[in-house]
Amino acid sequence: MKTAYLPILALSLCCSQASASPAEHQEFDATLYAPFHAGALAARTFTLTFAYPGLAQPANVHWRVELRAPGGRMVLQWRGQVTLTGDEITVAVPWSGRLGKRPAPDGIYRVHLHALMQHEDAISQEWEIAVGTPRALATPAFAPLPGAFMPGAAPAPGALPYTVWLGNLHSQTNHSDGGADIANCRSAQRPQAGRYGPADAFAYARGRGLDILVASEHNHMFDGSAGSAPDADPVAARALYHAGLAAADTFSLQHPGFLALYGLEWGVIEKGGHINIFNSDELLGWETNANGAPFADTVTPRSDYAALYTLMRQRGWVGQFNHPAPSGQFQMGGVPLAYTDDGAAVMVLCEVMNTSAFSNNVTETETRRSSFEGACNRLLEAGYRLAFSTNQDNHCANWGASYANRTGVLLPSGVALNRASLVDALRARRVFATMDKASQLVLTANGHVMGQQFSNRGPLTLTVNFASLAGRQVAAVAIMEGIPGRNGDVTRLSQQAQTTFTPAPGEHFYYAKVTQDDGNVLWSAPVWVTQAALAASSATR
């Protein structure tokens, strides 16, 4: 294994224009772009992007990039350091495609970034790449499920009885810190200063072919401030939230087949974490004006996640963990990503991959993207029942246009798309995350569809059902396994699209991850299996 220590002057650095950013987004961010296919002469360049909007003083970032061969062995490593001043910094890490003097053998490799900034949580990102010409993997025959993007399509004989609806379940408008003009958008906006509101966002997303858009506004910005505005009018703050709910209802009514949803992104980043609440008709918050009058309909203590989960369960609300970090967020009793029974009942999604929240790309080609699979896996291991989602967290006026990633939701065939049917599907965890809007992924287990909990005795067959409307092939499959409540590591069970085995007695969860031949990735929802012990007479045969 070779380590390259690259001097800073040997790296390609560029900085974006600095811009003001609300305190809500003042945090360290690091992304890795690893082209799936090589360029001329098998060479390619990995691109690292580091940012800290509103950084008070310069800080050093130490980074490490590892290249791992198909078997998992690290075969190359690069290290470096950059100094952040608040501007975005891009670092180019070139690789010749060779290991020593020889071309790297064909296969699917993994590129891993580890970035560390003092006093900040370390960030890890990992993506697969194809070296040479790996063989495409065979998957079971699976006809694409019908969806709104396939007008007139009918289920194939014997197909699963569902329709796929594609959405972006996390975005902002000028009701909080989004809605900025594309030409001038580089970061989050001053609360309520953006040009475009919820109705504009819904129309834009529908025009880009989405079936669902959620305008998830920061719950603590309805007073027009990122903090507490002492002179703000609580009546106006609450009225703005209810105007957003009305705008969504009106747009959905006027455009059957498209669901406009308006909700909350609850919480703060500092000593907190963001949660989307999809179906609350109440504005939640903790801030007051100078007279002590709350801006919210219902007061919720800041960063008290246990109390929030209990309230959500009482009200029948469902939520999503937004861009979770593996440490420092969603704490209870000092424990990050902490579990409660109420939380497990109401939290239904975890963002596994998002494109840059401040992208102004409108051609679905954004390369800045972040993976949160590690944190989602920790939540699953804690005991949460979560399906994966992938969203765009748009703050610019490009709702659904920065990349082709979508959250796919399975509704029973013939059921109309509306808020109630969406919430039912989310509660059932019938959801997949895809970086390619033209591809689908459904995991089944002994005939049970992803999202289900069931008891099993004897062998278990996991089947990865993949379909592409664009003719894409599968480059890699991973069936992942874990144990809810163990608080351990999720591991790879199989690299085949169909696997039969007998689990150990006890509780398990399994999900599928597929990498296409263009590098785009899909994640199924898990299945949760309670495996019964074999009878003594059977076990001794």
Buried (B, 14 or more C-beta within 10 A) or exposed (E): EEEBEBEEEEBEEEEBEBBEBBBBBBBBBBBBBBBBEBEEEBEBBBBBBBBBBBBEEEBEBBBBBBBBBBEEEBBBBBBBBBEBEBBBBBBBBBBEBEBEEEBBEEBBBBBBBBBBBEEBBBBBBBBBBBBEEBEEBEBEEBBBBBBBBEEEBEBEEEBBEBBBBBBBBBBBBBBBBBBBEBEEBBBBBBBBEBBBBBBBBBBBBBEBEBBBBBBBBBBBBBBBBBEBBEEBBBEEBBEBBBBBBEBBBBBBEEEEEBBBBBBBBBBBBEEBBBBBBBBBEBBBBBBBBEEEEBBBBEEBEBBBBBEBBBBBBEBEBBBBBBBBBBEBBBBBEEEBBBBBEBBBBBBBBBBBBBBBBBBBBBEBEBBBBBBBBBBBBBBBBBBBBBBBBBBBBBBBBBBBBBBBBBBBBBBBBEEEBBBEBBBBBBBBBBBBBBBBBBBBBBBBBBEBBBBBBEEBBEEBEBBBBBBBBEEBBBBBBBBBBBBBBBEEEBEEBBEBBBBEEEBEEBBBBBBBBBBBBBBBBBBBBBBBBBBEEBEEEEEEE
